[in-house]
Structures are given as structure tokens and as C-alpha cells.
Amino acid sequence: MKNIEIIGTDYQRDSFEVFSESIDRLRSCQYFCDQMQLYATQEIDQKAIWYFRAALSAYQSILDNISGDVKRYLGENSWSKSPQCESMVNNPLIKILSKVRNFAVHSSRLKGKAKTYYVTRLDENGENIETLRSIFFDELDRKKNFKDASKVSLEEIIWFNKQAKTWPVHLLMRHGLYEASKYVSHFNAVHRII
């Protein structure tokens, strides 16, 4: 598994747009991510954590809702048995974000932590290092906070922990949605959904 080097913060065109429920939930997730980042930047950590949980719930509701939207659109539930759905749920980032959502929302075993990090931005003056603050995932550990994570390998957990040290929650979630949208877009192309 390759490290995430560039965050795809949007989603693939012609993926979720045709599905009214999924696109609404996607916009909700993006809003919650923006609010989480806003409050983390302002050092209002309790509100940032509330939006952290809300964003994770909205993220999962997008993925859970695709089947219903496809059924309404095509008249049959061909998404859940499609190769695109299978590939999507096996994508390490998408899979682990779904598991993390369950632990963070239902058990509070994953709380998220506000941290300061540094970003190098390029502009007309060259490289500038900026100090930012955001919410980061707790390190996942099968013994402490990530028990019963079925279908998640130790290698995937190690990979995710490395990404979670580099990227704040809101960016990982946006990238997870970008990755999911590639599978949905492929499904739409195969089934001529436009």
C-alpha cells in the first residue's frame, strides 16, 4: 500500500450527483469536516470533536446509502453485488474509516486529538511553512481501541496509522470520499447512469 501523497479533496464528477440522497449526505459530511477544522483552528476542541463524530457518521451514511439510491434509480439493487462495491469496501482507507466510525461514534474508544502540524505552501515568494491546527485520529491499536476490527489486517492498520500521523481527519475523510467516488463513477459508467 502506497502512502497518500496528494489528497483528492473533491469527488469524481458523474459519481454521486445523480443520487439525491447520497449527494446530500456527501455535502453534509463536507460541511461537518469544514466545521471540525474551523473549531480546531480556533482551539475550541470540544466542538471540533462533536463535528469529528458528526463527519464520521455522515461519511458512513453516504456509503450505506448508495445501494438505496441505485435501487431507486435502476429499480434493482445491483450496487451491493457489483465488483465496484466489492473493490470499494476492500479499499484500505475506505474500509478503515468505516470501522473507525463505528468505534468513534458507538463506543468513544477513538476520540480524536487536536494537534499542531506544519504545511509547506508554495506561492510567488517560494516555500512558506505554515503552522496549522487540526483534529487527528488516535493511533489504532487492536488491544486498546480497535478491537474486533474484522477484515482489517495488521498491515492495513499500520498503513492507516502512518497516514493518520501525516494527514488530519478532515483531509483523510475527504480523500476517502474521493476514492469511493471513483468506484461509484465506474459503476455508473458500466450501468449508463448519467
Phi and psi in degrees as a GROMACS rama.xvg file:
@    title "Ramachandran Plot"
@    xaxis  label "Phi"
@    yaxis  label "Psi"
@TYPE xy
-83.4836  147.919  LYS-2
-67.1447  149.258  ASN-3
-76.8138  121.19  ILE-4
-106.157  -31.6594  GLU-5
-130.704  132.202  ILE-6
-89.4981  122.877  ILE-7
-85.2832  101.375  GLY-8
-89.9268  -10.5665  THR-9
-103.939  -159.65  ASP-10
-133.663  161.184  TYR-11
-65.598  132.738  GLN-12
-58.8288  148.782  ARG-13
64.1199  28.7817  ASP-14
-107.477  -77.5651  SER-15
-83.715  -17.9357  PHE-16
-56.9519  -34.7059  GLU-17
-78.013  -11.0708  VAL-18
-106.208  103.376  PHE-19
-59.9835  -42.8685  SER-20
-69.7832  -44.9373  GLU-21
-64.7345  -42.1563  SER-22
-67.5276  -35.3812  ILE-23
-63.9199  -42.8524  ASP-24
-68.4379  -34.9472  ARG-25
-63.5168  -42.9958  LEU-26
-65.0164  -36.1787  ARG-27
-62.6438  -44.9391  SER-28
-60.4523  -43.6037  CYS-29
-63.7317  -39.3385  GLN-30
-61.9245  -47.271  TYR-31
-62.496  -38.2985  PHE-32
-61.8743  -44.2999  CYS-33
-62.0374  -42.413  ASP-34
-67.2182  -39.8519  GLN-35
-57.5367  -46.105  MET-36
-66.4354  -41.5461  GLN-37
-58.3646  -49.7145  LEU-38
-69.89  -33.7209  TYR-39
-65.1049  -41.1158  ALA-40
-63.1966  -38.833  THR-41
-81.5346  0.510735  GLN-42
62.1876  34.6338  GLU-43
-104.161  76.1701  ILE-44
-65.2749  -35.9155  ASP-45
-61.7368  -44.6426  GLN-46
-67.6046  -36.7633  LYS-47
-60.5471  -40.079  ALA-48
-68.6017  -37.0796  ILE-49
-60.2748  -44.2518  TRP-50
-70.6442  -28.2861  TYR-51
-57.9192  -49.2815  PHE-52
-66.87  -40.1471  ARG-53
-63.7284  -41.582  ALA-54
-64.2451  -41.7824  ALA-55
-63.9395  -40.3008  LEU-56
-64.0356  -44.3868  SER-57
-65.1094  -38.706  ALA-58
-56.5395  -50.1201  TYR-59
-67.9014  -34.9116  GLN-60
-65.4406  -30.2156  SER-61
-61.7379  -51.1169  ILE-62
-64.8054  -39.6163  LEU-63
-67.9129  -27.9345  ASP-64
-86.3639  -14.4814  ASN-65
-56.7727  -44.1179  ILE-66
-55.9041  -45.802  SER-67
-64.7495  -41.4295  GLY-68
-64.9941  -41.1426  ASP-69
-63.7265  -42.1341  VAL-70
-63.2707  -42.0299  LYS-71
-63.906  -36.9105  ARG-72
-77.4556  -45.7203  TYR-73
-97.8415  -15.0484  LEU-74
84.4806  2.67546  GLY-75
-149.956  155.519  GLU-76
-92.9434  78.9895  ASN-77
-93.3596  -5.91346  SER-78
-70.7914  -49.3625  TRP-79
-64.7023  -21.7061  SER-80
-105.618  8.4537  LYS-81
-81.7836  153.286  SER-82
-63.0261  -27.9456  PRO-83
-68.3599  -41.2557  GLN-84
-64.4788  -44.5469  CYS-85
-60.2238  -44.3764  GLU-86
-64.1556  -39.6527  SER-87
-62.7503  -48.302  MET-88
-71.2337  -14.2149  VAL-89
-95.9501  -5.91239  ASN-90
-65.1208  125.049  ASN-91
-55.8377  -41.6649  PRO-92
-67.2294  -47.8306  LEU-93
-62.7585  -44.8301  ILE-94
-61.6662  -47.6789  LYS-95
-71.457  -37.0332  ILE-96
-60.5467  -36.5548  LEU-97
-64.9444  -43.4163  SER-98
-66.1025  -42.5943  LYS-99
-60.0978  -39.7726  VAL-100
-56.6474  -45.5394  ARG-101
-61.4578  -42.8641  ASN-102
-72.2912  -38.989  PHE-103
-72.3478  -38.054  ALA-104
-85.7921  -43.5211  VAL-105
-87.3798  -29.5437  HIS-106
-121.045  -12.7661  SER-107
58.8171  21.2474  SER-108
-73.9055  -20.0981  ARG-109
-118.169  116.015  LEU-110
-104.172  -25.0928  LYS-111
81.0884  144.45  GLY-112
-134.562  138.792  LYS-113
-80.0058  131.434  ALA-114
-141.827  155.457  LYS-115
-93.6744  139.718  THR-116
-142.08  169.393  TYR-117
-118.83  139.277  TYR-118
-126.874  136.691  VAL-119
-95.7604  119.836  THR-120
-110.855  140.533  ARG-121
-102.995  130.463  LEU-122
-143.423  -166.069  ASP-123
-63.0842  -19.6667  GLU-124
-93.5879  3.25415  ASN-125
101.87  -146.986  GLY-126
-85.9678  133.254  GLU-127
-126.979  131.878  ASN-128
-96.4854  123.373  ILE-129
-111.476  144.304  GLU-130
-97.0099  125.136  THR-131
-124.811  163.542  LEU-132
-130.303  138.307  ARG-133
-157.315  178.726  SER-134
-95.7596  132.387  ILE-135
-118.287  150.092  PHE-136
-66.5095  146.412  PHE-137
-64.3858  154.847  ASP-138
-67.3427  133.838  GLU-139
-81.8519  133.362  LEU-140
-143.865  124.717  ASP-141
-60.7392  -25.9458  ARG-142
-86.5342  -35.2537  LYS-143
-92.2405  -53.4495  LYS-144
-137.35  6.58491  ASN-145
-137.292  42.5732  PHE-146
-69.1889  155.936  LYS-147
58.1734  32.7407  ASP-148
-84.2943  78.6445  ALA-149
-65.13  147.927  SER-150
63.9908  18.5282  LYS-151
-118.009  120.08  VAL-152
-82.1892  161.61  SER-153
-61.0028  -39.1776  LEU-154
-60.4334  -41.0954  GLU-155
-67.0435  -37.5451  GLU-156
-65.6527  -43.2048  ILE-157
-61.2873  -43.8585  ILE-158
-61.2482  -47.2616  TRP-159
-61.824  -43.724  PHE-160
-58.5254  -38.0771  ASN-161
-66.173  -41.8408  LYS-162
-66.353  -39.562  GLN-163
-70.3477  -19.233  ALA-164
-79.5963  -26.8074  LYS-165
-89.3686  -41.9768  THR-166
-114.489  134.719  TRP-167
-70.4228  164.431  PRO-168
-53.1975  -49.6921  VAL-169
-61.2234  -33.5804  HIS-170
-76.9285  -38.0915  LEU-171
-63.717  -39.6837  LEU-172
-66.5401  -42.9451  MET-173
-62.66  -38.0289  ARG-174
-69.6998  -37.0465  HIS-175
-60.4195  -40.0565  GLY-176
-68.7152  -36.7655  LEU-177
-61.6971  -45.5465  TYR-178
-62.0701  -45.1967  GLU-179
-60.7943  -38.4208  ALA-180
-65.0123  -26.1517  SER-181
-65.6617  -40.8039  LYS-182
-69.4309  -40.8614  TYR-183
-65.2884  -41.5366  VAL-184
-61.9895  -41.3705  SER-185
-63.7971  -44.3138  HIS-186
-58.0686  -45.7069  PHE-187
-61.561  -39.0246  ASN-188
-66.1198  -43.4235  ALA-189
-62.3554  -40.3139  VAL-190
-95.5924  7.53742  HIS-191
54.6525  45.729  ARG-192
-94.8715  115.482  ILE-193
